[in-house]
Amino acid sequence: MINSLSIRNYALIQELDLTPSSSLNIITGETGAGKSIMLGALGLLLGNRADTRVLWDDTQKCQVEGVFDIETYQLQDFFASNDLDYEPQCIIRREISPNGKSRAFINDVPATLDILRQIGAILMDIHSQHESLQLGNNEYQLDILDTFAGNYSLVEDYQKEYQAYKQALATYNQLRHKASESKKEEDYQRFVFQELCDARLDDLDQEALESELSLLENAEEIKLKISDADQYLDRSEFAVLAQLKETSLLFRNLQKLSEKFGPLYERLESVSIELKDLHTEIVNLGDGILLDPERQEDIKNRLDLLYRLQQKHKIDSVAGLIELRNQVDRELQTLDNLDEDILHAKQEMENREKHMCAAGSILSEARKKAAPDFSARIVDVIQPIGIENGQVIMEVNALETPGEKGLDQVSLLFSANKGISPRELKDVASGGEFSRLIFAIKYLIADKTAMPTIVFDEIDTGISGEIALKMVRMMRKMAENHQVIAISHLPQIAAGGDRHYFVYKDHSNAKTFTKIKQLLEHERIEAIAQMIGGEKPTRTAYESARELLVST
């Protein structure tokens, strides 16, 4: 429950502090004073979005802070999973700066709005005029029936099976789509694969082939030049080898005359040996070069194919083409196995569908069993609060296709008048009837939820007198197990609270702002008397106020 609420610089509120009791709190006040503004501030703590238009003073930041007692609600795992510090007294704070930047904190740890919404849904249930309208929505009615019936685990079981089915269905459809698209390209992929296989890429050395082709294309010129080299070295009249041999002989004789010529002779002999080896290698190289037009044409064709494939696939290496070939091969193998995969996916989808429908059937039976009791209990509640001839029927009908919340849709049928058949609630209920119906529902399901705090915003619209007394007594009953905060304009409701807060406007400064105060006993009498008799209540109004405080 909420222990305290602090609001600073929000809408008409300059600063406001509220410390509600753990039971029934009533908030009344002047028209337009800002009673419902507090709900807007509470909404910020629950994750609603805001902008700078909410700033009372647009040069200062807005801050809303609530302290919640969460000790008995087993939220430690929620805090741990969201990296939040757990404290039994949880402090939730929202700040909105003048530049529009909004920040949220839980126990001084920054938090996202989504986390605020999650914890807010656990801590508070705020009724508003919008929620009354929501009551006409079939999905909302379904949630109400499940809450009344205590179908939490059945809904959770179904939704697990539903999500598993949806995933299996998506996989099946993806495979079918892939098969349909792949068939269109299968012929081309097989052509590409065959073309890459025919290129014999695995034993292909592009650089070696390019070098060999260059050798073959220039074989005649190479052999001619090698022949010339042979002539220069060994076959001409003044061949280098012969001249070197004569020179070596000269220095062999000179070394006999002086040992200084010995090293030169040895070097000449070494050069002679090296040159003879070089000559032999050149001649052998020339002899190994053959004019082979067929080999030349074969290499040229292989390289032309390689260059064409590289250009076609925008790949500049043999390794890249090999990877492409292997990839296409894998894709073709996948295609070959796709029919089998589709069959397995279909079987999995059908199996999941069976599990989903089985869980859905169990949930449907629970709903059908609870619907008549729910209808009767609602009638029992609304008849004493002014819908004496009210009829309510909760119909449970099968959906054409399974939905996220089950195999059913529900329709809340309503009639406020005797002899008139119940029809869709949204088509026949007035605003006041909507309010009383939603109140009756909250009353019925309050103890079936773990909701610590319930807030009613003018739930008493369209009622008065004895009916209001009955409603506030029901609120007091709810407040035995829940903290209840009710914003009201009725004296009967105001008199029933354990604490009574009064909201008013302060015009003492240059700018009007809203204040709130907890009323003492004599102040409550005054406020309730004014609600009964106007700004200047009569003695009778005061007596009625005292009587209401005693009787409720």
CORGIMO-V110483 format. One record per backbone hydrogen bond with DSSP energy under -1.0 kcal/mol. CO is the residue of the C=O (numbers start at 0). NH is the residue of the N-H. E is the energy in kcal/mol with one decimal. If there is no record, write none. Layout:
# CORGIMO-V110483
<<CO,NH,E> <CO,NH,E>>
This chain:
# CORGIMO-V110483
<<0,68,-3.1> <3,66,-2.4> <4,17,-2.8> <5,64,-3.0> <6,15,-2.5> <7,62,-2.1> <9,12,-3.3> <11,513,-3.4> <12,9,-2.2> <13,8,-2.5> <15,6,-3.0> <17,4,-2.8> <22,483,-3.3> <23,497,-2.4> <23,498,-1.6> <24,485,-3.1> <25,500,-3.3> <26,487,-2.3> <27,502,-2.8> <29,32,-1.9> <35,39,-1.3> <36,40,-2.0> <37,41,-2.6> <38,42,-2.5> <39,43,-1.2> <40,44,-1.1> <41,45,-1.1> <42,47,-2.7> <43,46,-1.3> <50,53,-1.8> <51,54,-1.7> <53,10,-4.9> <56,59,-2.0> <61,95,-2.4> <62,7,-2.5> <63,93,-2.7> <64,5,-3.1> <65,91,-2.7> <66,2,-3.4> <66,3,-1.3> <67,89,-2.7> <69,72,-1.8> <74,78,-2.2> <75,79,-2.6> <76,80,-2.8> <77,81,-1.0> <78,83,-3.1> <79,82,-1.6> <87,69,-2.9> <89,67,-3.2> <90,106,-3.4> <91,65,-2.7> <92,104,-2.6> <93,63,-2.3> <94,102,-2.7> <95,61,-3.0> <96,99,-2.2> <100,96,-2.7> <102,94,-2.7> <103,110,-2.3> <104,92,-2.6> <105,108,-1.6> <108,105,-2.6> <111,115,-1.9> <112,116,-2.5> <113,117,-2.1> <114,118,-2.6> <115,119,-2.6> <116,120,-2.2> <118,122,-1.8> <119,123,-2.6> <122,452,-1.5> <124,454,-3.1> <127,131,-1.7> <128,132,-1.7> <129,133,-1.9> <130,134,-1.2> <132,135,-1.7> <133,136,-3.1> <136,140,-2.2> <137,141,-2.0> <138,142,-2.1> <139,143,-2.1> <140,144,-2.3> <141,145,-2.3> <142,146,-2.3> <143,147,-2.7> <144,148,-2.6> <145,150,-2.7> <150,154,-3.1> <151,155,-2.4> <152,156,-2.7> <153,157,-2.5> <154,158,-2.8> <155,159,-2.0> <156,160,-1.9> <157,161,-3.0> <158,162,-2.5> <159,163,-2.1> <160,164,-2.5> <161,165,-2.8> <162,166,-2.3> <163,167,-2.4> <164,168,-3.0> <165,169,-2.3> <166,170,-2.3> <167,171,-2.4> <168,172,-2.7> <169,173,-2.5> <170,174,-2.3> <171,175,-2.2> <172,176,-2.6> <173,177,-2.8> <174,178,-2.6> <175,179,-2.4> <176,180,-2.8> <177,181,-3.0> <178,182,-2.2> <181,185,-1.1> <184,188,-2.7> <185,189,-2.5> <186,190,-2.1> <187,191,-2.7> <188,192,-2.6> <189,193,-2.4> <190,194,-2.5> <191,195,-2.4> <192,196,-2.2> <193,197,-2.8> <196,199,-1.9> <200,203,-1.5> <204,208,-2.4> <205,209,-2.5> <206,210,-2.1> <207,211,-2.6> <208,212,-2.8> <209,213,-1.9> <210,214,-1.8> <211,215,-2.6> <212,216,-2.7> <215,218,-1.2> <217,221,-2.4> <218,222,-2.8> <219,223,-2.2> <220,224,-2.2> <221,225,-2.3> <222,226,-2.2> <223,227,-2.1> <224,228,-2.2> <225,229,-2.3> <226,230,-2.2> <227,231,-2.6> <228,232,-2.2> <229,233,-2.8> <229,234,-1.1> <230,235,-1.9> <231,239,-2.6> <232,240,-2.9> <235,238,-1.5> <238,242,-2.4> <239,243,-2.8> <240,244,-2.1> <241,245,-2.1> <242,246,-2.4> <243,247,-2.3> <244,248,-1.9> <245,249,-1.9> <246,250,-1.9> <247,251,-1.6> <248,252,-1.9> <249,253,-2.0> <250,254,-1.7> <253,256,-1.1> <253,257,-1.9> <257,260,-1.6> <258,261,-1.3> <260,264,-2.1> <261,265,-2.3> <262,266,-2.2> <263,267,-2.2> <264,268,-2.3> <265,269,-2.1> <266,270,-2.6> <267,271,-2.3> <268,272,-2.4> <269,273,-2.5> <270,274,-2.7> <271,275,-2.2> <272,276,-2.3> <273,277,-2.5> <274,278,-2.6> <275,279,-2.4> <276,280,-2.5> <277,281,-2.4> <278,282,-2.5> <279,283,-2.7> <280,284,-2.6> <281,285,-2.4> <282,286,-2.6> <283,287,-1.8> <291,295,-2.4> <292,296,-2.4> <293,297,-2.4> <294,298,-2.6> <295,299,-2.2> <296,300,-2.3> <297,301,-2.2> <298,302,-2.6> <299,303,-2.6> <300,304,-2.3> <301,305,-2.3> <302,306,-3.1> <303,307,-2.2> <304,308,-2.4> <305,309,-2.4> <306,310,-2.3> <307,311,-2.6> <308,312,-2.4> <309,314,-2.1> <316,320,-1.6> <317,321,-2.3> <318,322,-2.2> <319,323,-2.1> <320,324,-2.6> <321,325,-2.4> <322,326,-2.5> <323,327,-2.8> <324,328,-2.2> <325,329,-2.3> <326,330,-2.4> <327,331,-2.5> <328,332,-2.3> <329,333,-2.5> <330,334,-2.5> <331,335,-2.4> <332,336,-1.6> <336,340,-2.4> <337,341,-3.1> <338,342,-2.0> <339,343,-2.4> <340,344,-2.8> <341,345,-2.5> <342,346,-2.2> <343,347,-2.4> <344,348,-2.6> <345,349,-2.7> <346,350,-2.2> <347,351,-2.6> <348,352,-2.3> <349,353,-1.9> <350,354,-2.1> <351,355,-2.7> <352,356,-2.8> <353,357,-2.3> <354,358,-2.4> <355,359,-2.8> <356,360,-2.4> <357,361,-1.8> <358,362,-2.0> <359,363,-2.7> <360,364,-2.4> <361,365,-1.8> <362,366,-2.2> <363,367,-2.8> <364,368,-2.2> <365,369,-1.8> <366,370,-2.3> <369,373,-2.7> <370,374,-2.6> <371,375,-2.5> <372,376,-2.6> <373,377,-2.4> <374,378,-2.1> <375,379,-2.2> <376,380,-1.4> <377,381,-2.8> <378,382,-2.1> <381,386,-2.0> <382,385,-1.0> <386,389,-2.0> <390,414,-2.0> <392,412,-3.2> <394,410,-1.8> <396,408,-2.7> <402,405,-1.3> <405,402,-2.9> <406,398,-3.1> <408,396,-2.8> <410,394,-2.6> <411,424,-2.2> <412,392,-2.3> <413,422,-2.0> <414,390,-2.8> <416,419,-1.6> <422,413,-3.3> <423,426,-1.8> <424,427,-1.2> <424,428,-2.4> <429,433,-2.5> <430,434,-2.1> <431,435,-2.2> <432,436,-2.5> <433,437,-2.7> <434,438,-2.1> <435,439,-2.5> <436,440,-2.4> <437,441,-2.5> <438,442,-2.6> <439,443,-2.2> <440,444,-2.6> <441,445,-1.3> <444,447,-1.3> <445,448,-1.3> <451,482,-2.6> <452,124,-2.1> <453,484,-2.7> <454,126,-3.8> <455,486,-3.2> <457,460,-1.2> <459,462,-1.8> <463,466,-1.1> <464,468,-1.6> <465,469,-2.1> <466,470,-2.3> <467,471,-2.4> <468,472,-1.9> <469,473,-1.8> <470,474,-2.2> <471,475,-2.3> <472,476,-1.7> <473,477,-2.4> <474,478,-2.4> <476,479,-1.2> <477,480,-1.5> <477,481,-1.2> <482,453,-3.0> <483,24,-3.1> <484,455,-3.0> <485,26,-2.9> <486,457,-2.3> <489,493,-2.3> <490,494,-2.2> <492,495,-1.2> <498,25,-2.7> <499,518,-3.0> <500,27,-2.6> <501,516,-1.9> <502,29,-1.6> <503,514,-3.1> <505,512,-1.6> <512,505,-3.4> <514,503,-2.5> <516,501,-2.9> <519,523,-2.5> <520,524,-1.9> <521,525,-1.8> <522,526,-2.7> <523,527,-3.0> <524,528,-2.4> <525,529,-2.1> <526,530,-1.7> <527,531,-1.7> <528,532,-3.5> <529,533,-2.2> <537,541,-1.9> <538,542,-2.5> <539,543,-2.6> <540,544,-2.3> <541,545,-2.5> <542,546,-2.4> <543,547,-2.5> <544,548,-2.2> <545,549,-1.6> <546,550,-2.9> <547,551,-2.2>>
